[in-house]
Structures are given as structure tokens and as C-alpha cells.
């Protein structure tokens, strides 16, 4: 790959990234129902994109159903919050044109991760939500630049041919550094550095999982909504993986709850 071609998608990625960061930062700071409804709407769009990947005949209906299920999930407390999103995922899967079991698992993961993100913001607070987003962003940025700069062996060429071990490890190192930065802000201490690494890895696996689904569907992007990024699933797949992991670690007490 030539030097120019190696960076040919950088400008649209940066512009779209800045716009997304500004909008996301605002709703993240506002929190409450503004954040919850906005994230549920994003989840509905991602469900629409996912339904299209599995050749569901009515993806718009599936997206609307998923958005409604997410709002109900936010309203309901305890394990019952999982029921509406799992039902929504099951409805889409039963109507999918292919890979129905995979469709259910993928849709359920996306929707549960959205609920996890809302729960983390509401339960843990703004600083912890910022830590999560920061870990995902620096992992992606470090992986992008290290992978394009150094190249080398591929991490999982069969599923994600562009990802390299150099980019993967650089992402882990950047996530650990972000954990050090947020350690005093969260009150968690320096243990947040090693804790940030598996969260970063979960984000990377979320990215790879979506790449695998797209390759199986024979498409490059989940949609064309965001210039330089494809669809919302293409942009937020890593966040969904990291959010699910962080929420689970939080619930199990693996993340020091110092804030």
C-alpha cells in the first residue's frame, strides 16, 4: 500500500469523528433522559442496520421495535429490563432471511450493550462514562496509526484483514495510559490502568464481531449514514463491546468503585 493510499480515509474519518464527538460529548454531559433517549435512538438505528445485514424483510420495523424496547428497558428495573430487548432481538431473528441464531445473538448483544451504556452513565456517573469513551477512542486511534505506520502480522486476517498485532497492542498500551489518567478522577487508583486493557480488548472484539457479520453478509459497511465511517454500527461497535464488558465488570465488582 502506497503512502498516500495508506491515509486516504483520514480526512473524512477526522471530520465525522469531530462531529460525533461534539454531539456525543454534549448528550453525555447532560445525562439523564436526554442521554438515555438519544442512546436508545442510536440503538434503534443500529438495530435497523443489523436487521439489514441479516436480510430481514422489514428492517425499519425492527429498528423501531428495538428503540421502543430499549426505552422500556431503561424504565424497568432489575433483570426484567433485559426482557424487552431480548424479545425485540428474537422478533428480528425469526424474520431474518439468513443465520437466524447469529442474528439473535448479534442483535441481543447490540441492544444489551446500549442498556449497559445507559446504566453505566446513570449508575456510575459522568466520570466513569467518560473513562469508558476515552478508552475506546484512544484504543481506536492508537490502533489506527500504529497499524498504518508499522504494519506487520495481522491480528485475525480471516475476519478483519486490516487489523495488525502492532495496532492491537498499541491500543492496549493507550488504554492503560488512559486508565492512569483517570485513576485520580475516579478514585479507583492505579489499578484502573490494567483494568482498562480488557475493556479495550472487548472493544476491539466488538469491532471484529461486526466485521465478521459484514463479511458474512458480503458488505463493506453496515450503512452509509456517516461519511468516512459507514454506519452507526461501524462507528460504535467497539463502544458496544467495551460498554458490555465495563458494565459486567462494574456489576461484579471487578472495577474499583471509588467514585
N, C-alpha and C positions, 0 to 999 in steps of 0.2 A: 504494500500500500504506500503510495507516494505521500510526501509530507503534507501537501495541500489536501488530498483526499482524506487524510487521517483526521483532519479537523473540520471537514466540510459541513458538519451539522452543529458546530459550536455556537454560531450566532443565533439561529432560531431556538436552540436549547436555552441559551442565556436569557434571551428576551422573554420567552414563555416562562422560564423559571422565575424571573424577577416579578412578572405579573402574578403568577401563582403564589409566590412568597408574600407579596404585599397583601393580596386578598386573604390568604390563609392566616397570615400573622394577625390581621385585624380581627377575624372571627375567633381566632384562638385567644386573643387578649380579651374579647368581650365575654366569651364563655357562656354559661347558662344555656337558655333555649335558643339563643342566636347561633351558638356553636353547634348545638345538638341538631337543630333543624337543617342547618347548612350541610353538616356532615351526612345526615340522613339523605338529603337530596343528592349529594355526591355518590352515596352508596346506591341510590336508585339508578343513577346513570351508569355506574359500574356494573350493576346487575343487568341492565339493558345490553351493555357491551358483551357481558359474559353469555347472555342468552343467545346473542347473535353468533358467538363463537361455536356454540353447540347446535346451531341451526334450529333454534326454537321458532315456531311459526308466528308467535305474537310477542316479540321481544319488548315492544313498548308496554304492553300489558304487564309483562314480567317485571320491568323496571318500576312501574307504578306500584305494583303489588309489593315489591321489595322495599320501596321507600316508605309505604304505609306500615309494613311490618316492622321496619326499623323504628319508626315513631312509636308504635305500640310497645316495642321492646324497651325503649327509653322510659316509657310511662310505667311499665310493670317492674316490680322489684323481685330480686332473688332469681332463682333458676327459671322461673316462669317467663322471664324476659327472653329466654332462648327459644321458646315455643313459636312465636310468630315468625321469626326469621327462618327457622328450620322448616316450617310449613311452606313459606314462600319459596325456599330453595327446592323443596320437594315438588311443588307445583310446576316450577320451571323444568325440573329434571324429567317429570313424567311426560312433558310435552316436547322434550328435546328431540331433535332429529338424529342424534348420534351420541354415543358414550354417556348414557343416562346416569350411570353411577358416578362417573367422573364429573359430570355436570353438577350433580347434587353436592359432591364434596367441594368442588370449586366455588359454587355459589354460597354454600354454607360458610366456607372459610372467609370469603369476602365480607359477607353480612355480619358474621360474628366478630370479625376484626373491626368493623365500623362501630359496633356496640362497644367493643373493648376500648377503642379510642375515646368515645364519648364518656365512658365510665372512668377512664384514667384522668381525663380533664376534670370531671366533676368530683371524683373522689380524692384524687391525689393533689390536684391543684395545677395552677398555671406553670410553675417552675418545672414540675415533673413532665408535663406535656411538652414544654419547650425542650427539655433534655431529650425526649424521645425523637422529636422532629429534627433536632440538631444532629443526633447520632445518625439518623437516616440520611440527612443531607450530606454530611461530611464523608460518610461511607461511600455514597454515590459519587461525589466529586473526586475524592481521592482515588477511587477505583477507576474512574473515567480517565483521569490524567495519567495515572501510573500505568494503566493498561495500554493507552495510546502511546505513551512515551517509551516504555520498556518492552512491551510485547511479551514474548516468551511462551511457555507452555500454557495451554488452555485449561481452565478450571473444569469445565464439563462440556467439551466440544459438541457432543451429540445433541445436547439440549440448547445450550447458549454458546454459539461459536465465537462470539466476540469477547467473552469474559476470560481473563487470564488469571493465573495464580498471583502475578505481580499486583494486579488491581485488587484482587480479593484480599490479600494480606495487607496492602496499603489501606484498604477500607477498615480492617480491624484495628490497625495502628491509629488511624484518625479517630475511630470511635472511642478507643481507650483514652486518647488525649482529650476528647470532649468530656469523658467521664471525670477526668481530673479537673477540668474547668468548672464543671457543675457540682463537684463534690462539696465545696463550701456553701453553694447556693441552696442545695437540697438538704444539707445537714447529714448526708449519708456518709461522708468521709471518703478517703481514697479508695475504698473498696468498690466505689462506683466505677472506677476505671476497668477492672476486669469484668464487672457485671455488664458494662456497655458492649463488650465484644460479642457475647452470644446474642444480644439484641440486634447488633449489626448483622451477624450471621443469619439470623432469622429473616431480616430484611432482604439480604441477598438471596436467600432461598425463596422468599416470596416472589422476587423478580424472576428467578429461574423457573418457578412453578408456572407463572404466567407465560413465560417464553415457551415452555413445553406445550401448554394448551394451544398457543397460537401456531406453533409448528404443526401440531396435530390437525388443526383446522386449516392449515395451508395459507395463513395470512401473516403479513408483516406487523401490522398494528391492530389493536383492538377496535379502533375507530380513527377518525381524522379530526377530532374536536380541537386538539391543541397543536399548533404549528411547531414542528421540531420534536414533538413528544408522542404524537399519535393520539391515543385516547386517555381517559382518566385512569383506566386500569394500567396503562403503560407508565403513567406518572406515579401512581400511588400504590403499585403492587408491593414495593419494598416497605412502604409505611404500613400497609396492612399486615405484612409478615411480622414486622417489628412490634406493632401495636398488640397483636395477639400474644406474642412472646412476653412483652413487658407486662401486660395485664395479668397473664398467668403467673409470672414471677412475683408480681406485686401481691396477688391473692394468696400465694403460697408462702409469702414472707421472705422470698429469696432476694428481694430488693430491700435494702435498709430503708425503713420508712421514717427518716429523720425530719422530714419537712413538717 
